[in-house]
Amino acid sequence: MSAPRAPRAAGRVPAPDVARGLMLWVIAVANITVWIWAAGPTDGPRDRTLGTGAGTAGWTADDVVNMAMSMLVDGRGFPLFSFLVGYGVGQIAAREAARGTPLPLARRLLLRRYGWLLLFGALHACLLFPGDIITAYAFGGLFLAVLIAESTLTLVVLAALGSVLMVLYGAASWAVRTPGTPPFPSLVADSVPERLALGLAEGLGVVSFAPLQLLGLLPMLLLGLALSRYRVLEEPGPRRGRLLATALAGIGLGLLTGAGTGLLTTDRIEPSAVAGSVLTGADAVTGAAQGIGYALVVALVCDRVLRGAGGAAAGPLRAREHPALWSLQALGRRSMSGYLAQSVLFTVLLPPFALGLGRSLTPTAALLLGSAVWLATLLGAAVLERHGRPGPAETLHRRLFLGRARDRGVPPPPASA
């Protein structure tokens, strides 16, 4: 077995947090589509990412949005977050090893961390958004806690085997789709009591399904844990050429299959059931590779910005010098709070029993509104960062999972790792 490598840098490296902050935009513009509660121009509010096209011979603005979302967003954000969850587990394991924490205690810390996260996800699924992904990530963290001392080769082999499951998972998503049917009826309920009753049932179903959902995310979790041992996000400089080539290859493959699924979304092609399943199965893997490509590009950009033209290491990101990256890092450090805030804002804005903006929301309007909600969370995170305050969800989570370790004065790991 290979022990996790101890981190060499004392400060918090911005790349993982910047990637989290950016991917919360991907999640916002993807999740908003399940809140649309009136039929779209053809079959329903959505077919895959942002609904069906306009059904005309010419391309419309909605067709262009659907194509872009299929190529850049759909199936890219959740796998990337899975990769970052695995990477964060590796960071925590390495940090505990550097402190001399015995392996059983480090594993227990991770089990407590992700056990409490499971409760957060279950409550979120039942009360706010049945499409919750925190629950699956919590199961993933619990699974990785058992594997933190396994060799890198073992992790890579398991990830390769898991990729087969990822293909099957993606193919099945096309085979069992039900166009025109709201994925979560609770989100389009007419009253609060109906919303709560349906949401509780749907949320419990999502929590029960989370271990199966984990099968589609497992390769990314394992790769994140494996690559954390090489510090590719913290120290990409020595491997800049190889990482850039890998990022471009992953993004290119994802764009290629995403174009195919985009043609499905806009009703430009009507493949057989088998061909559609093959395409979506392939897109599940290449979309995940595209997500890793995004993370590597972010790491390379952050490394170049921090080192500057001279190549010497610089200090942390600063608001005045790098406002965009600094704001994304602030949101990434509060990623759970930002994710939960999206659900709260969508609940206020979109359902029939609230402001009702989800009625007949077009793909273009959904993109703009989802981006506005994400921007609101970005600004909120920047304000908290300016005042040196952590996210409220992260604060509560830390208090719960640290327990007696906190009383012993053990320094906690980063909240968003």
QUINOR-V808558 format. One record per backbone hydrogen bond with DSSP energy under -1.0 kcal/mol. NH is the residue of the N-H (numbers start at 1). CO is the residue of the C=O. E is the energy in kcal/mol with one decimal. If there is no record, write none. Layout:
# QUINOR-V808558
[[NH/CO/E] [NH/CO/E]]
This chain:
# QUINOR-V808558
[[18/14/-2.9] [19/15/-2.5] [20/16/-2.1] [21/17/-2.7] [22/18/-2.3] [23/19/-2.5] [24/20/-1.4] [25/22/-1.2] [27/23/-2.3] [28/24/-2.1] [29/25/-2.4] [30/26/-1.3] [31/27/-3.0] [32/28/-1.8] [34/31/-1.5] [35/32/-1.6] [36/33/-1.1] [37/358/-1.4] [64/60/-2.1] [65/61/-2.3] [66/62/-2.8] [67/63/-2.5] [68/64/-2.6] [69/65/-2.8] [70/66/-2.2] [71/67/-1.9] [72/68/-2.2] [73/69/-2.4] [74/69/-2.8] [76/73/-2.5] [77/73/-1.1] [80/76/-1.6] [81/77/-2.5] [82/78/-2.1] [83/79/-2.4] [84/80/-2.3] [85/81/-2.4] [86/82/-2.4] [87/83/-2.4] [88/84/-2.6] [89/85/-2.2] [90/86/-1.9] [91/87/-2.1] [92/88/-2.5] [93/89/-2.5] [94/90/-2.5] [95/91/-2.4] [96/92/-2.6] [97/93/-2.1] [98/94/-2.1] [99/95/-1.3] [100/97/-1.1] [101/96/-2.6] [106/102/-2.3] [107/103/-2.7] [108/104/-2.0] [109/105/-2.3] [110/106/-1.9] [111/107/-2.4] [112/108/-2.4] [113/109/-2.5] [114/110/-2.7] [115/111/-1.8] [116/112/-2.3] [117/113/-1.5] [118/114/-1.5] [119/115/-1.1] [120/116/-1.8] [121/117/-2.5] [122/118/-2.3] [123/119/-2.4] [124/120/-2.4] [125/121/-2.6] [126/122/-2.1] [127/123/-2.4] [128/124/-2.2] [129/124/-2.7] [132/129/-1.2] [137/133/-2.0] [138/134/-2.6] [139/135/-2.3] [140/136/-2.2] [141/137/-2.6] [142/138/-2.3] [143/139/-2.2] [144/140/-2.6] [145/141/-1.8] [150/147/-1.9] [155/151/-1.9] [156/152/-2.4] [157/153/-2.5] [158/154/-2.4] [159/155/-2.2] [160/156/-2.3] [161/157/-2.3] [162/158/-2.4] [163/159/-1.4] [166/162/-2.0] [167/163/-2.2] [168/164/-2.2] [169/165/-2.6] [170/166/-2.6] [171/167/-2.6] [172/168/-2.4] [173/169/-1.6] [175/171/-1.9] [176/172/-2.2] [180/46/-1.1] [181/178/-1.8] [187/184/-1.8] [188/185/-1.3] [189/186/-1.3] [195/191/-2.2] [196/192/-2.7] [197/193/-2.4] [198/194/-2.6] [199/195/-2.5] [200/196/-2.1] [201/197/-1.6] [202/198/-2.8] [203/199/-3.0] [204/200/-2.3] [205/201/-1.8] [206/202/-2.4] [207/203/-2.4] [208/204/-2.1] [209/205/-1.9] [210/206/-1.2] [213/209/-2.3] [214/210/-2.2] [215/212/-1.2] [216/213/-1.1] [217/214/-1.2] [218/214/-1.6] [221/217/-1.9] [222/218/-2.5] [223/219/-2.4] [224/220/-2.3] [225/221/-2.0] [226/222/-2.5] [227/223/-3.0] [228/224/-1.5] [229/226/-1.1] [230/227/-1.4] [232/227/-1.1] [235/231/-3.0] [239/236/-1.3] [240/237/-1.8] [243/239/-3.0] [244/240/-2.5] [245/241/-2.2] [246/242/-2.4] [247/243/-2.7] [248/244/-2.6] [249/245/-2.2] [250/246/-2.5] [251/247/-2.7] [252/248/-2.5] [253/249/-2.4] [254/250/-2.1] [255/251/-2.4] [256/252/-1.9] [257/253/-2.2] [258/254/-2.4] [259/255/-1.8] [260/256/-1.2] [261/257/-2.3] [262/258/-2.2] [263/259/-1.8] [264/260/-1.4] [265/261/-2.5] [266/262/-2.1] [267/264/-1.5] [268/263/-2.5] [269/263/-1.2] [276/272/-2.8] [277/273/-1.9] [278/274/-2.4] [279/275/-2.4] [280/276/-2.5] [281/277/-2.3] [282/278/-2.4] [283/279/-2.4] [284/280/-1.5] [285/281/-1.0] [286/282/-2.6] [287/283/-2.5] [288/284/-1.1] [289/285/-2.2] [290/286/-2.2] [291/287/-1.9] [292/288/-2.1] [293/289/-2.2] [294/290/-2.2] [295/291/-1.9] [296/292/-2.5] [297/293/-2.4] [298/294/-2.5] [299/295/-2.4] [300/296/-2.4] [301/297/-2.6] [302/298/-2.8] [303/299/-2.4] [304/300/-2.3] [305/301/-2.7] [306/302/-2.7] [307/303/-2.0] [308/304/-2.2] [322/318/-3.0] [326/322/-2.7] [327/323/-2.2] [328/324/-2.4] [329/325/-2.5] [330/326/-2.1] [331/327/-2.2] [332/328/-2.6] [333/329/-2.3] [334/331/-1.0] [335/332/-1.2] [338/334/-2.7] [339/335/-2.4] [340/336/-2.6] [341/337/-2.4] [342/338/-1.6] [343/339/-1.3] [344/340/-1.9] [345/341/-2.7] [346/342/-2.8] [347/343/-2.1] [348/344/-1.6] [349/345/-2.2] [350/346/-2.6] [354/351/-1.3] [355/348/-1.8] [356/351/-1.3] [357/349/-2.7] [358/350/-1.8] [359/356/-1.3] [361/358/-1.2] [366/362/-3.0] [367/363/-2.2] [368/364/-2.1] [369/365/-2.8] [370/366/-2.8] [371/367/-2.0] [372/368/-2.0] [373/369/-2.3] [374/370/-2.2] [375/371/-2.5] [376/372/-2.0] [377/373/-1.8] [378/374/-2.3] [379/375/-2.5] [380/376/-2.2] [381/377/-2.4] [382/378/-2.1] [383/379/-2.1] [384/380/-2.1] [385/381/-2.6] [386/382/-2.4] [387/383/-1.6] [388/385/-1.2] [389/384/-3.0] [395/391/-2.3] [396/392/-2.2] [397/393/-2.5] [398/394/-2.4] [399/395/-2.0] [400/396/-1.9] [401/397/-2.8] [402/398/-2.2] [405/402/-1.8] [408/404/-1.5] [409/406/-1.2] [410/405/-2.0] [417/414/-1.1]]
